[in-house]
Every structure is written in C-alpha cells, then in structure tokens.
C-alpha cells in the first residue's frame, strides 16, 4: 500500500512581502521633511547674514558721519595733530568694515544661489515612489550629486527630467548615472552626479 504525502503546503510556500503603501508614504514624507529642514537651515543662515550686514551698514553710516564731521573740523581750523590722528583711525576702521561688509554680502549671494533654490527645486519635483537618501551641493563649482531609492528604475530619469525644468538646475547635465537593485529586489538604488568623474555623496 502506497501513501502519498503533500509537502507543498501553504506553510512551506515562499511568501512575498509587499511593501505597504503606508510605509512608502512615510518614507516619502521623511525624505521631504529632511529636504525642507535643510532648506530652512539655509534660509536661517541667509537671514542671519543679512541681519549682520544691516548692522555693519549702520555702523559704516555712523563712521562715515564721523569722518565728515572730523573733516569739517579740520577744514575749519588749523590742523590739530589729535584730530588728524583720530581721522586716520576712523578712516582705517571704515575701510576695514567696508571690506568685511563686502565679504558678508558675497557669502549671502553664495548661500542664496548655492543651496536654497536647489533644495526647494529638489523638494518640489520628488515623485511618489522615489526618495533621496543623500544630497551633495557644491556652491563653488555648481556640482550636484544625488543618491536615493525608487520603486521603479523609470522614476529616476523622470525625476531628473523634471529637475531640468527648474531654473536652479537649468543647463546642468548628470554625467554620472548608476542604478543597482537591492538584494531582495524590491527597490532600485541610484546615484547620479553632474560631474562625470564624481559621484553622489555616499
């Protein structure tokens, strides 16, 4: 008598774990929150530098008025060694403050063009099913590097194409492009960079 035993039961069958929509949405919201916080930090730094600039401008105006007053005093009477020394000191201080003011204004310009606008553009164009895990922005040469994960490989070129419509990324070309599938096969990891010899921040 031969007895057959079915070993292919439901318990032994391989199960595929599907990524729940709630988890994907949570990951997307987390990535957007990181980008928004980074943009907020950049804007805070910009506002702080602007406040310092206004303070320096006010001090420069006061120094300029002092220079004008001392100049009038010098012109109104015979040169006084003390007045001339004070005038020289104030003039030198004004020149130093002006140089510092120029540097601060350059920093503000670099912060505005280097970070705030690109971060806002990155946050606006992130499609559902894709999130960024790392961002590299180089204000000195305009290089950009991105790393992240996507549910589908086709979402990455769609995302890059949308970034091309943003003024912050106009004319930029991503010369380094890499896609890898995770071991479990559920996600696509990607790394892209504008500099062909560079890579996105790891």
MDTraj code that builds the backbone (N, CA, C; nanometers):
import mdtraj as md
import numpy as np

residues = "UNK UNK UNK UNK UNK UNK UNK UNK UNK UNK UNK UNK UNK UNK UNK UNK UNK UNK UNK UNK UNK UNK UNK UNK UNK UNK UNK UNK UNK UNK UNK UNK UNK UNK UNK UNK UNK UNK UNK UNK UNK UNK UNK UNK UNK UNK UNK UNK UNK UNK UNK UNK UNK UNK UNK UNK UNK UNK UNK UNK UNK UNK UNK UNK UNK UNK UNK UNK UNK UNK UNK UNK UNK UNK UNK UNK UNK UNK UNK UNK UNK UNK UNK UNK UNK UNK UNK UNK UNK UNK UNK UNK UNK UNK UNK UNK UNK UNK UNK UNK UNK UNK UNK UNK UNK UNK UNK UNK UNK UNK UNK UNK UNK UNK UNK UNK UNK UNK UNK UNK UNK UNK UNK UNK UNK UNK UNK UNK UNK UNK UNK UNK UNK UNK UNK UNK UNK UNK UNK UNK UNK UNK UNK UNK UNK UNK UNK UNK UNK UNK UNK UNK UNK UNK UNK UNK UNK UNK UNK UNK UNK UNK UNK UNK UNK UNK UNK UNK UNK UNK UNK UNK UNK UNK UNK UNK UNK UNK UNK UNK UNK UNK UNK UNK UNK UNK UNK UNK UNK UNK UNK UNK UNK UNK UNK UNK UNK UNK UNK UNK UNK UNK".split()
xyz = np.array([
    [0.0854, -0.1196, 0.0000],
    [0.0000, 0.0000, 0.0000],
    [0.0894, 0.1252, 0.0000],
    [0.0652, 0.2156, -0.0953],
    [0.1468, 0.3373, -0.1088],
    [0.0657, 0.4573, -0.0613],
    [0.1261, 0.5328, 0.0262],
    [0.0583, 0.6520, 0.0782],
    [0.1305, 0.7772, 0.0300],
    [0.0560, 0.8761, -0.0242],
    [0.1159, 0.9995, -0.0734],
    [0.0960, 1.1110, 0.0292],
    [0.2057, 1.1836, 0.0513],
    [0.2007, 1.2951, 0.1469],
    [0.2318, 1.4246, 0.0710],
    [0.1450, 1.5246, 0.0809],
    [0.1638, 1.6532, 0.0131],
    [0.2467, 1.7456, 0.1033],
    [0.3737, 1.7631, 0.0647],
    [0.4621, 1.8506, 0.1428],
    [0.4549, 1.9968, 0.0985],
    [0.3880, 2.0252, -0.0103],
    [0.3815, 2.1620, -0.0633],
    [0.2607, 2.2328, -0.0034],
    [0.2686, 2.2553, 0.1241],
    [0.1575, 2.3189, 0.1962],
    [0.1756, 2.4695, 0.1967],
    [0.0736, 2.5392, 0.2446],
    [0.0809, 2.6858, 0.2488],
    [0.1941, 2.7342, 0.3370],
    [0.2239, 2.6532, 0.4431],
    [0.3313, 2.6967, 0.5327],
    [0.4675, 2.6908, 0.4669],
    [0.4826, 2.5969, 0.3676],
    [0.6122, 2.5792, 0.3036],
    [0.6277, 2.6623, 0.1779],
    [0.5212, 2.7220, 0.1334],
    [0.5313, 2.8027, 0.0112],
    [0.6023, 2.9348, 0.0403],
    [0.6844, 2.9785, -0.0546],
    [0.7526, 3.1085, -0.0325],
    [0.6532, 3.2229, -0.0340],
    [0.6764, 3.3133, 0.0548],
    [0.5871, 3.4296, 0.0643],
    [0.6601, 3.5540, 0.0159],
    [0.5887, 3.6377, -0.0537],
    [0.6449, 3.7666, -0.0975],
    [0.5858, 3.8775, -0.0109],
    [0.6758, 3.9465, 0.0524],
    [0.6299, 4.0571, 0.1345],
    [0.6147, 4.1815, 0.0482],
    [0.4973, 4.2304, 0.0460],
    [0.4722, 4.3505, -0.0349],
    [0.4903, 4.4749, 0.0511],
    [0.5550, 4.5717, -0.0076],
    [0.5736, 4.6995, 0.0613],
    [0.4386, 4.7679, 0.0746],
    [0.4013, 4.7945, 0.1974],
    [0.2734, 4.8586, 0.2202],
    [0.2769, 5.0042, 0.1754],
    [0.1631, 5.0486, 0.1265],
    [0.1560, 5.1866, 0.0765],
    [0.1836, 5.2857, 0.1877],
    [0.1408, 5.2531, 0.3092],
    [0.1648, 5.3441, 0.4212],
    [0.3121, 5.3629, 0.4492],
    [0.3892, 5.2534, 0.4386],
    [0.5340, 5.2628, 0.4624],
    [0.6009, 5.3471, 0.3561],
    [0.5611, 5.3253, 0.2298],
    [0.6196, 5.4045, 0.1217],
    [0.5879, 5.5522, 0.1396],
    [0.4638, 5.5817, 0.1793],
    [0.4264, 5.7221, 0.2007],
    [0.5049, 5.7823, 0.3152],
    [0.5258, 5.7020, 0.4227],
    [0.6038, 5.7525, 0.5370],
    [0.7469, 5.7838, 0.4967],
    [0.8072, 5.6958, 0.4159],
    [0.9441, 5.7200, 0.3702],
    [0.9516, 5.8458, 0.2848],
    [0.8509, 5.8640, 0.1986],
    [0.8495, 5.9827, 0.1132],
    [0.8361, 6.1095, 0.1958],
    [0.7473, 6.1047, 0.2979],
    [0.7275, 6.2220, 0.3840],
    [0.8551, 6.2512, 0.4617],
    [0.9254, 6.1455, 0.5075],
    [1.0502, 6.1650, 0.5810],
    [1.1558, 6.2316, 0.4942],
    [1.1661, 6.1852, 0.3685],
    [1.2651, 6.2443, 0.2779],
    [1.2330, 6.3913, 0.2511],
    [1.1047, 6.4216, 0.2293],
    [1.0658, 6.5608, 0.2053],
    [1.0936, 6.6460, 0.3279],
    [1.0690, 6.5878, 0.4476],
    [1.0945, 6.6636, 0.5704],
    [1.2419, 6.6972, 0.5836],
    [1.3309, 6.6028, 0.5505],
    [1.4756, 6.6276, 0.5565],
    [1.5138, 6.7411, 0.4627],
    [1.4573, 6.7375, 0.3405],
    [1.4905, 6.8414, 0.2423],
    [1.4400, 6.9768, 0.2893],
    [1.3164, 6.9802, 0.3443],
    [1.2588, 7.1080, 0.3900],
    [1.3400, 7.1642, 0.5062],
    [1.3841, 7.0764, 0.5998],
    [1.4650, 7.1228, 0.7133],
    [1.5973, 7.1806, 0.6637],
    [1.6599, 7.1118, 0.5647],
    [1.7862, 7.1625, 0.5106],
    [1.7669, 7.2997, 0.4465],
    [1.6541, 7.3142, 0.3726],
    [1.6261, 7.4437, 0.3105],
    [1.6020, 7.5504, 0.4170],
    [1.5328, 7.5123, 0.5281],
    [1.5080, 7.6073, 0.6363],
    [1.6362, 7.6538, 0.7021],
    [1.7299, 7.5605, 0.7213],
    [1.8594, 7.5971, 0.7806],
    [1.9328, 7.6962, 0.6914],
    [1.9301, 7.6699, 0.5591],
    [1.9976, 7.7602, 0.4663],
    [1.9344, 7.8987, 0.4706],
    [1.7996, 7.9025, 0.4771],
    [1.7322, 8.0333, 0.4819],
    [1.7609, 8.1054, 0.6131],
    [1.7700, 8.0277, 0.7245],
    [1.8025, 8.0908, 0.8526],
    [1.9411, 8.1527, 0.8478],
    [2.0371, 8.0796, 0.7913],
    [2.1727, 8.1333, 0.7799],
    [2.1743, 8.2580, 0.6932],
    [2.0944, 8.2555, 0.5868],
    [2.0886, 8.3731, 0.4988],
    [2.0327, 8.4934, 0.5736],
    [1.9226, 8.4733, 0.6525],
    [1.8631, 8.5848, 0.7260],
    [1.9583, 8.6374, 0.8327],
    [2.0356, 8.5457, 0.8968],
    [2.1319, 8.5890, 0.9974],
    [2.2415, 8.6751, 0.9345],
    [2.2905, 8.6328, 0.8186],
    [2.3934, 8.7104, 0.7498],
    [2.3394, 8.8458, 0.7047],
    [2.2120, 8.8468, 0.6626],
    [2.1524, 8.9747, 0.6221],
    [2.1413, 9.0690, 0.7411],
    [2.1068, 9.0146, 0.8596],
    [2.0980, 9.0981, 0.9796],
    [2.2355, 9.1542, 1.0150],
    [2.3393, 9.0710, 1.0047],
    [2.4741, 9.1199, 1.0305],
    [2.5145, 9.2271, 0.9299],
    [2.4715, 9.2084, 0.8064],
    [2.5028, 9.3078, 0.7041],
    [2.4374, 9.4412, 0.7357],
    [2.3097, 9.4353, 0.7784],
    [2.2419, 9.5611, 0.8138],
    [2.3122, 9.6303, 0.9296],
    [2.3591, 9.5497, 1.0290],
    [2.4312, 9.6089, 1.1408],
    [2.5604, 9.6756, 1.0967],
    [2.6321, 9.6080, 1.0080],
    [2.7568, 9.6659, 0.9573],
    [2.7303, 9.7916, 0.8748],
    [2.6228, 9.7907, 0.7975],
    [2.5894, 9.9089, 0.7192],
    [2.5586, 10.0280, 0.8112],
    [2.4845, 9.9995, 0.9199],
    [2.4526, 10.1066, 1.0142],
    [2.5801, 10.1621, 1.0773],
    [2.6717, 10.0726, 1.1178],
    [2.7968, 10.1184, 1.1757],
    [2.8791, 10.1972, 1.0746],
    [2.8776, 10.1521, 0.9499],
    [2.9504, 10.2259, 0.8463],
    [2.8935, 10.3664, 0.8272],
    [2.7620, 10.3771, 0.8329],
    [2.6999, 10.5095, 0.8184],
    [2.7435, 10.6021, 0.9322],
    [2.7469, 10.5470, 1.0538],
    [2.7910, 10.6281, 1.1678],
    [2.9372, 10.6709, 1.1506],
    [3.0195, 10.5766, 1.1070],
    [3.1603, 10.6108, 1.0854],
    [3.1758, 10.7143, 0.9749],
    [3.0945, 10.7000, 0.8716],
    [3.1024, 10.7961, 0.7623],
    [3.0652, 10.9361, 0.8103],
    [2.9621, 10.9423, 0.8973],
    [2.9253, 11.0742, 0.9511],
    [3.0374, 11.1314, 1.0385],
    [3.1035, 11.0436, 1.1131],
    [3.2159, 11.0895, 1.1955],
    [3.3283, 11.1435, 1.1082],
    [3.3560, 11.0746, 0.9975],
    [3.4599, 11.1206, 0.9052],
    [3.4236, 11.2580, 0.8499],
    [3.2981, 11.2736, 0.8102],
    [3.2554, 11.4024, 0.7547],
    [3.2682, 11.5138, 0.8587],
    [3.2283, 11.4815, 0.9852],
    [3.2375, 11.5825, 1.0909],
    [3.3824, 11.6212, 1.1193],
    [3.4679, 11.5196, 1.1279],
    [3.6096, 11.5486, 1.1543],
    [3.6724, 11.6242, 1.0379],
    [3.6314, 11.5911, 0.9178],
    [3.6848, 11.6615, 0.8004],
    [3.6468, 11.8095, 0.8057],
    [3.5221, 11.8361, 0.8448],
    [3.4787, 11.9760, 0.8559],
    [3.5585, 12.0496, 0.9631],
    [3.5839, 11.9794, 1.0745],
    [3.6606, 12.0436, 1.1812],
    [3.8025, 12.0741, 1.1352],
    [3.8604, 11.9811, 1.0598],
    [3.9961, 12.0039, 1.0102],
    [3.9995, 12.1219, 0.9146],
    [3.8968, 12.1278, 0.8280],
    [3.8928, 12.2369, 0.7311],
    [3.8651, 12.3709, 0.7976],
    [3.7932, 12.3701, 0.9116],
    [3.7544, 12.4959, 0.9769],
    [3.8677, 12.5584, 1.0574],
    [3.9689, 12.4838, 1.0921],
    [4.0778, 12.5403, 1.1728],
    [4.2109, 12.4808, 1.1298],
    [4.3117, 12.5302, 1.1936],
    [4.4444, 12.4804, 1.1638],
    [4.4514, 12.3326, 1.2025],
    [4.5259, 12.2560, 1.1264],
    [4.5350, 12.1125, 1.1564],
    [4.5778, 12.0866, 1.2997],
    [4.5024, 12.0003, 1.3668],
    [4.5320, 11.9580, 1.5034],
    [4.5823, 11.8147, 1.4965],
    [4.7000, 11.7877, 1.5502],
    [4.7538, 11.6508, 1.5439],
    [4.6579, 11.5462, 1.6000],
    [4.5875, 11.5786, 1.7090],
    [4.4939, 11.4819, 1.7685],
    [4.3766, 11.4538, 1.6752],
    [4.3262, 11.5622, 1.6127],
    [4.2133, 11.5455, 1.5214],
    [4.2556, 11.4648, 1.3989],
    [4.3752, 11.4962, 1.3479],
    [4.4234, 11.4229, 1.2302],
    [4.4440, 11.2753, 1.2622],
    [4.4967, 11.2446, 1.3808],
    [4.5168, 11.1051, 1.4204],
    [4.3820, 11.0338, 1.4345],
    [4.2842, 11.1039, 1.4938],
    [4.1521, 11.0439, 1.5080],
    [4.0892, 11.0187, 1.3719],
    [4.1079, 11.1149, 1.2804],
    [4.0540, 11.0989, 1.1456],
    [4.1158, 10.9786, 1.0747],
    [4.2452, 10.9603, 1.0911],
    [4.3127, 10.8465, 1.0294],
    [4.2630, 10.7142, 1.0867],
    [4.2429, 10.7135, 1.2198],
    [4.1947, 10.5904, 1.2829],
    [4.0541, 10.5555, 1.2345],
    [3.9683, 10.6556, 1.2297],
    [3.8302, 10.6299, 1.1864],
    [3.8266, 10.5881, 1.0398],
    [3.9107, 10.6525, 0.9575],
    [3.9144, 10.6166, 0.8153],
    [3.9615, 10.4729, 0.7963],
    [4.0636, 10.4323, 0.8719],
    [4.1132, 10.2952, 0.8623],
    [4.0078, 10.1956, 0.9082],
    [3.9367, 10.2302, 1.0174],
    [3.8301, 10.1418, 1.0663],
    [3.7190, 10.1290, 0.9634],
    [3.6850, 10.2411, 0.9006],
    [3.5805, 10.2383, 0.7978],
    [3.6214, 10.1491, 0.6806],
    [3.7470, 10.1566, 0.6400],
    [3.7939, 10.0734, 0.5285],
    [3.7875, 9.9260, 0.5651],
    [3.8263, 9.8919, 0.6905],
    [3.8185, 9.7511, 0.7330],
    [3.6750, 9.7028, 0.7369],
    [3.5864, 9.7876, 0.7889],
    [3.4451, 9.7483, 0.7958],
    [3.3868, 9.7306, 0.6557],
    [3.4275, 9.8135, 0.5638],
    [3.3748, 9.8028, 0.4278],
    [3.4203, 9.6714, 0.3631],
    [3.5467, 9.6350, 0.3878],
    [3.5949, 9.5070, 0.3339],
    [3.5181, 9.3898, 0.3941],
    [3.4916, 9.3969, 0.5249],
    [3.4149, 9.2914, 0.5904],
    [3.2722, 9.2858, 0.5362],
    [3.2131, 9.4031, 0.5134],
    [3.0784, 9.4087, 0.4581],
    [3.0734, 9.3446, 0.3194],
    [3.1726, 9.3720, 0.2373],
    [3.1778, 9.3113, 0.1041],
    [3.1859, 9.1595, 0.1124],
    [3.2642, 9.1089, 0.2075],
    [3.2766, 8.9633, 0.2226],
    [3.1445, 8.9014, 0.2665],
    [3.0751, 8.9665, 0.3601],
    [2.9464, 8.9145, 0.4073],
    [2.8449, 8.9120, 0.2940],
    [2.8418, 9.0193, 0.2136],
    [2.7475, 9.0225, 0.1011],
    [2.7779, 8.9123, 0.0006],
    [2.9060, 8.8837, -0.0203],
    [2.9428, 8.7728, -0.1101],
    [2.8970, 8.6391, -0.0536],
    [2.9073, 8.6221, 0.0798],
    [2.8613, 8.4992, 0.1423],
    [2.7104, 8.4826, 0.1278],
    [2.6373, 8.5930, 0.1439],
    [2.4920, 8.5866, 0.1283],
    [2.4559, 8.5450, -0.0137],
    [2.5255, 8.6039, -0.1105],
    [2.4985, 8.5684, -0.2503],
    [2.5288, 8.4211, -0.2763],
    [2.6375, 8.3716, -0.2175],
    [2.6734, 8.2307, -0.2372],
    [2.5717, 8.1391, -0.1725],
    [2.5215, 8.1751, -0.0533],
    [2.4217, 8.0915, 0.0134],
    [2.2922, 8.0882, -0.0659],
    [2.2518, 8.2052, -0.1174],
    [2.1243, 8.2118, -0.1891],
    [2.1281, 8.1310, -0.3165],
    [2.2355, 8.1462, -0.3939],
    [2.2411, 8.0758, -0.5221],
    [2.2881, 7.9329, -0.5055],
    [2.3587, 7.9021, -0.3936],
    [2.4184, 7.7704, -0.3799],
    [2.3298, 7.6648, -0.3173],
    [2.2335, 7.7012, -0.2325],
    [2.1626, 7.5995, -0.1576],
    [2.0107, 7.6155, -0.1553],
    [1.9608, 7.7320, -0.1202],
    [1.8176, 7.7470, -0.1004],
    [1.7376, 7.7102, -0.2243],
    [1.7736, 7.7682, -0.3379],
    [1.6977, 7.7431, -0.4606],
    [1.7055, 7.5975, -0.5052],
    [1.8252, 7.5332, -0.5099],
    [1.8299, 7.3917, -0.5496],
    [1.7540, 7.3002, -0.4548],
    [1.7622, 7.3250, -0.3223],
    [1.6911, 7.2398, -0.2279],
    [1.5401, 7.2503, -0.2462],
    [1.4917, 7.3708, -0.2703],
    [1.3489, 7.3875, -0.2949],
    [1.3069, 7.3144, -0.4216],
    [1.3899, 7.3222, -0.5251],
    [1.3590, 7.2526, -0.6503],
    [1.3586, 7.1016, -0.6306],
    [1.4541, 7.0492, -0.5559],
    [1.4596, 6.9049, -0.5285],
    [1.3336, 6.8589, -0.4562],
    [1.2871, 6.9390, -0.3608],
    [1.1677, 6.9006, -0.2843],
    [1.0418, 6.9056, -0.3697],
    [1.0325, 7.0041, -0.4582],
    [0.9117, 7.0181, -0.5410],
    [0.8948, 6.9032, -0.6391],
    [1.0022, 6.8501, -0.6919],
    [0.9937, 6.7571, -0.8045],
    [1.0025, 6.6095, -0.7656],
    [1.0167, 6.5775, -0.6367],
    [1.0269, 6.4361, -0.5973],
    [0.8958, 6.3643, -0.6276],
    [0.8990, 6.2606, -0.7150],
    [0.7750, 6.1887, -0.7475],
    [0.7429, 6.0842, -0.6414],
    [0.6189, 6.0388, -0.6401],
    [0.5795, 5.9338, -0.5475],
    [0.6505, 5.8042, -0.5860],
    [0.7031, 5.7349, -0.4849],
    [0.7763, 5.6122, -0.5115],
    [0.9262, 5.6324, -0.5217],
    [0.9743, 5.7528, -0.4978],
    [1.1175, 5.7825, -0.5014],
    [1.1499, 5.8731, -0.3847],
    [1.2633, 5.8468, -0.3188],
    [1.3076, 5.9384, -0.2150],
    [1.4594, 5.9464, -0.2156],
    [1.5069, 6.0589, -0.1678],
    [1.6505, 6.0872, -0.1664],
    [1.7079, 6.0490, -0.0305],
    [1.8226, 5.9840, -0.0338],
    [1.8920, 5.9476, 0.0900],
    [2.0161, 6.0331, 0.1125],
    [2.0636, 6.1011, 0.0070],
    [2.1823, 6.1842, 0.0212],
    [2.1846, 6.2906, -0.0877],
    [2.2294, 6.4110, -0.0503],
    [2.2367, 6.5233, -0.1441],
    [2.3730, 6.5891, -0.1284],
    [2.4394, 6.6152, -0.2402],
    [2.5678, 6.6882, -0.2398],
    [2.5542, 6.8092, -0.3305],
    [2.5697, 6.9293, -0.2714],
    [2.5651, 7.0546, -0.3464],
    [2.6965, 7.1279, -0.3239],
    [2.7660, 7.1570, -0.4298],
    [2.8940, 7.2273, -0.4217],
    [2.8758, 7.3672, -0.4801],
    [2.8655, 7.4673, -0.3900],
    [2.8403, 7.6045, -0.4348],
    [2.9587, 7.6615, -0.5127],
    [3.0796, 7.6085, -0.4892],
    [3.1969, 7.6658, -0.5550],
    [3.1976, 7.6393, -0.7051],
    [3.1548, 7.5200, -0.7468],
    [3.1561, 7.4887, -0.8907],
    [3.0202, 7.4456, -0.9447],
    [2.9158, 7.4483, -0.8597],
    [2.7811, 7.4149, -0.9058],
    [2.7557, 7.2668, -0.9230],
    [2.8467, 7.1802, -0.8754],
    [2.8278, 7.0354, -0.8913],
    [2.7154, 6.9865, -0.8009],
    [2.6421, 6.8856, -0.8504],
    [2.5294, 6.8289, -0.7769],
    [2.5435, 6.6772, -0.7767],
    [2.5207, 6.6153, -0.6625],
    [2.5202, 6.4694, -0.6522],
    [2.3995, 6.4253, -0.5725],
    [2.3289, 6.3251, -0.6212],
    [2.2092, 6.2749, -0.5547],
    [2.2183, 6.1240, -0.5394],
    [2.1664, 6.0739, -0.4283],
    [2.1563, 5.9299, -0.4068],
    [2.0215, 5.9023, -0.3439],
    [1.9627, 5.7857, -0.3773],
    [1.8328, 5.7547, -0.3217],
    [1.7842, 5.6187, -0.3635],
    [1.6552, 5.5955, -0.3401],
    [1.5914, 5.4697, -0.3756],
    [1.4614, 5.4993, -0.4489],
    [1.4208, 5.4048, -0.5333],
    [1.2981, 5.4207, -0.6106],
    [1.2318, 5.2849, -0.6254],
    [1.0994, 5.2862, -0.6348],
    [1.0257, 5.1629, -0.6560],
    [1.0480, 5.1087, -0.7962],
    [1.0769, 5.1985, -0.8886],
    [1.0976, 5.1579, -1.0276],
    [1.2126, 5.2390, -1.0869],
    [1.2906, 5.1734, -1.1742],
    [1.4029, 5.2423, -1.2355],
    [1.3596, 5.3555, -1.3265],
    [1.2388, 5.3505, -1.3804],
    [1.1936, 5.4558, -1.4719],
    [1.1651, 5.5867, -1.3991],
    [1.1476, 5.5812, -1.2655],
    [1.1202, 5.7046, -1.1910],
    [1.2421, 5.7963, -1.1859],
    [1.3615, 5.7387, -1.1937],
    [1.4833, 5.8202, -1.1823],
    [1.4991, 5.9153, -1.3003],
    [1.4946, 5.8685, -1.4274],
    [1.5055, 5.9640, -1.5383],
    [1.3899, 6.0631, -1.5428],
    [1.2721, 6.0194, -1.4984],
    [1.1580, 6.1132, -1.4928],
    [1.1884, 6.2256, -1.3944],
    [1.2440, 6.1891, -1.2800],
    [1.2796, 6.2885, -1.1792],
    [1.3855, 6.3856, -1.2316],
    [1.4889, 6.3322, -1.2959],
    [1.5954, 6.4174, -1.3486],
    [1.5428, 6.5097, -1.4584],
    [1.4493, 6.4586, -1.5380],
    [1.3921, 6.5421, -1.6440],
    [1.3121, 6.6578, -1.5847],
    [1.2385, 6.6304, -1.4759],
    [1.1630, 6.7366, -1.4097],
    [1.2565, 6.8406, -1.3476],
    [1.3693, 6.7931, -1.2936],
    [1.4661, 6.8883, -1.2373],
    [1.5198, 6.9820, -1.3450],
    [1.5301, 6.9320, -1.4690],
    [1.5783, 7.0160, -1.5785],
    [1.4866, 7.1333, -1.6074],
    [1.3590, 7.1226, -1.5655],
    [1.2640, 7.2330, -1.5860],
    [1.2783, 7.3406, -1.4790],
    [1.3534, 7.3114, -1.3726],
    [1.3741, 7.4085, -1.2650],
    [1.4900, 7.5020, -1.3024],
    [1.4721, 7.6297, -1.2735],
    [1.5765, 7.7270, -1.3075],
    [1.7067, 7.6980, -1.2329],
    [1.6973, 7.6409, -1.1109],
    [1.8173, 7.6110, -1.0330],
    [1.9027, 7.5029, -1.0984],
    [1.8420, 7.4206, -1.1848],
    [1.9153, 7.3120, -1.2498],
    [1.9215, 7.3292, -1.4010],
    [1.8846, 7.4459, -1.4492],
    [1.8858, 7.4697, -1.5938],
    [2.0283, 7.4581, -1.6473],
    [2.0440, 7.3814, -1.7546],
    [2.1741, 7.3660, -1.8180],
    [2.2648, 7.2635, -1.7537],
    [2.2212, 7.2018, -1.6421],
    [2.3049, 7.1019, -1.5763],
    [2.2834, 6.9652, -1.6408],
    [2.3907, 6.8900, -1.6571],
    [2.3855, 6.7563, -1.7158],
    [2.4437, 6.6571, -1.6161],
    [2.3694, 6.5495, -1.5906],
    [2.4154, 6.4467, -1.4981],
    [2.5033, 6.3486, -1.5751],
    [2.6348, 6.3632, -1.5596],
    [2.7289, 6.2811, -1.6346],
    [2.7547, 6.1463, -1.5700],
    [2.7305, 6.1333, -1.4394],
    [2.7494, 6.0066, -1.3702],
    [2.6129, 5.9519, -1.3318],
    [2.5827, 5.8288, -1.3722],
    [2.4493, 5.7711, -1.3511],
    [2.4666, 5.6228, -1.3183],
    [2.4111, 5.5804, -1.2036],
    [2.4261, 5.4406, -1.1640],
    [2.2984, 5.3904, -1.0988],
    [2.2520, 5.2721, -1.1428],
    [2.1347, 5.2063, -1.0861],
    [2.1744, 5.0678, -1.0374],
    [2.1289, 5.0315, -0.9184],
    [2.1529, 4.8979, -0.8629],
    [2.0247, 4.8497, -0.7965],
    [1.9932, 4.7217, -0.8141],
    [1.8765, 4.6641, -0.7481],
    [1.9206, 4.6025, -0.6155],
    [1.8408, 4.6244, -0.5109],
    [1.8718, 4.5659, -0.3819],
    [1.8630, 4.4137, -0.3886],
    [1.9236, 4.3475, -0.2907],
    [1.9268, 4.2022, -0.2912],
    [1.7869, 4.1416, -0.2884],
    [1.6961, 4.2039, -0.2129],
    [1.5608, 4.1496, -0.2087],
    [1.4799, 4.1862, -0.3326],
    [1.5355, 4.2725, -0.4173],
    [1.4712, 4.3057, -0.5435],
    [1.3541, 4.4011, -0.5336],
    [1.3310, 4.4575, -0.4161],
    [1.2129, 4.5432, -0.4011],
    [1.2394, 4.6883, -0.4398],
    [1.3628, 4.7328, -0.4280],
    [1.3941, 4.8738, -0.4516],
    [1.5124, 4.8871, -0.5474],
    [1.5143, 4.9999, -0.6156],
    [1.6258, 5.0364, -0.7022],
    [1.7059, 5.1462, -0.6316],
    [1.8342, 5.1228, -0.6127],
    [1.9214, 5.2271, -0.5578],
    [1.9859, 5.3029, -0.6732],
    [1.9924, 5.4339, -0.6618],
    [2.0517, 5.5129, -0.7698],
    [2.1475, 5.6168, -0.7145],
    [2.2458, 5.6500, -0.7979],
    [2.3411, 5.7572, -0.7685],
    [2.3634, 5.8350, -0.8977],
    [2.3475, 5.9653, -0.8919],
    [2.3707, 6.0493, -1.0089],
    [2.4528, 6.1702, -0.9663],
    [2.5300, 6.2251, -1.0597],
    [2.6122, 6.3432, -1.0303],
    [2.6318, 6.4215, -1.1590],
    [2.6410, 6.5537, -1.1444],
    [2.6612, 6.6384, -1.2611],
    [2.8039, 6.6294, -1.3131],
    [2.9012, 6.6081, -1.2227],
    [3.0392, 6.5957, -1.2670],
    [3.0647, 6.4502, -1.3057],
    [3.1074, 6.4310, -1.4293],
    [3.1197, 6.2963, -1.4840],
    [3.2184, 6.2117, -1.4064],
    [3.3237, 6.2722, -1.3520],
    [3.4240, 6.1972, -1.2783],
    [3.3905, 6.1835, -1.1309],
    [3.2829, 6.2507, -1.0870],
    [3.2464, 6.2437, -0.9459],
    [3.1283, 6.1533, -0.9239],
    [3.0949, 6.1335, -0.7974],
    [2.9808, 6.0514, -0.7615],
    [2.9011, 6.1254, -0.6567],
    [2.7767, 6.0833, -0.6437],
    [2.6927, 6.1410, -0.5392],
    [2.7518, 6.1080, -0.4038],
    [2.7225, 6.1936, -0.3085],
    [2.7751, 6.1712, -0.1738],
    [2.7277, 6.0377, -0.1218],
    [2.8194, 5.9636, -0.0601],
    [2.7872, 5.8294, -0.0124],
    [2.7516, 5.8336, 0.1356],
])
top = md.Topology()
chain = top.add_chain()
for i, resn in enumerate(residues, 1):
    res = top.add_residue(resn, chain, resSeq=i)
    for name in ("N", "CA", "C"):
        top.add_atom(name, md.element.get_by_symbol(name[0]), res)
traj = md.Trajectory(xyz[None], top)
